[in-house]
Amino acid sequence: MISQSASGTGPSTGGSSSETTAVSVTRSITATWWYTVAGILFIEGVVVPLWLEAMVGLGLPRATYLPVFIAGLLWWASTFVLLLDYRDRRSDHGVVRRARWLVPLLVAVAVGVLAGILSGLWLIAVMPLVQSAMLLTWPPGVRWRVTAAATLLLVGVSALDARLAFDVQNGFEGLPTLLIGYSVVIPAATVLSLWWWDVLVTLDRARLSEARLAATQERLRVATDVHDLQGHHLQVIALQLELAERLMERDPSAALEQLRAARGSVDDARQGTRDLALRFRSTSLRDELANAVDLLRAAGTDATVEVDGDCDAAPADVLGPVVRETTTNVLRHGGGEWARLSLTREGGSWRYRIANDAGGHPVDHHDGGGAGLEGLQRRAEDAGGTLEVTRDTGEFSVTMTVPGVAS
């Protein structure tokens, strides 16, 4: 038994340096995006309690705690808007982009002013705006310089607070080292998280480009073979017909021979076309299943396939189209998270099964080309086999069993 697995890493375009291309988040990296968002929001969320801890250390009135806490939560929520804008980067510039950033940045400024006045700490005053600035889409090469400048600014205001608010000349006992240390590393931690996301987007875009390039190369190869075949035969037919036209008056029998030769060339062209089509359709079942897995992987689906060791003995002319049709149906109507394919021998028969997570669309409709469950049922009956369709919660499977020799 041979097993093969492929897990989509999933696709997309864009990156941290992309200002002209929209970023399309596919299924394969959507979960990673939300992990990134959750990590950044968690980092930011820890800051607000540290603000309150520092205010308690300063002995500030309790009445100031609640306004600072509410203001901190408001700023924390506003950063989610900037994160969404970072993911959905578009090609617009200037006024449109600044308009999207304006409200979250104004919230950060307002929160910083309020919390800074109530706490008397410069670090709390500048922290919201600095962190929000880290979430903006900066031009290439600018982000790390902005991060370095932000870190130095936070270090500077921390030293200023230590001197003015906590009076380090009398000892470091009351200095909120956790708040200062945590605040100083937040810009770098945020940028590293966004950089990791950008790397995944770039890799996902490269993977999709590779899949599209492979499909384009295959189409070009087919087109080249068809062009060479038909071009040769059509050129010969044209010459034979031209010669027949010239001989028609002088030597009708010779002209007739040329017409017969032209008809033979037409038959050769048709047979060559059939042979070419058969050559492309005669892919082994092992290759068909591998191609199906690659196609599902290119769509961002976690796909695995289990193939019997002597699968070359299976009726490829029957099961090959079934593999292609069921793979297409999974792409169209499946949930897109996972798919499991298998081809196994059961006595004198072969059993092909494909299962996937159920999508939100009907799976039993068919198109005019004979695809869908009705078309698969006809194929199974024509081959003397059976078709079994199973719908469970969250899973849809199709199983076809056919004799070892197609009937």
Secondary structure, DSSP 4 states (H G I P E B T S, - for coil): -EEEEE---------TT-SSSPPPPPHHHHHHHHHHHHHHHHHHHHHHHHHHHHHHHTT--GGGHHHHHHHHHHHHHHHHHHHHHHHT--S--HHHHHHHHHHHHHHHHHHHHHHHHHH--HHHHHHHHHHHHHTS-PPTTTHHHHHHHHHHHHHHHHHHHHHHTS-GGG-STT--HHHHHHHHHHHHHHHHHHHHHHHHHHHHHHHHHHHHHHHHHHHHHHHHHHHHHHHHHHHHHHHHHHHHHHHHHH-HHHHHHHHHHHHHHHHHHHHHHHHHHHHHH---HHHHHHHHHHHHHHTT-EEEEEE-TTGGGS-HHHHHHHHHHHHHHHHHHEEEEEEEEEEEEETTEEEEEEEEEE-SS-SS---TTS-HHHHHHHHHHHTT-EEEEEEETTEEEEEEEEESS--
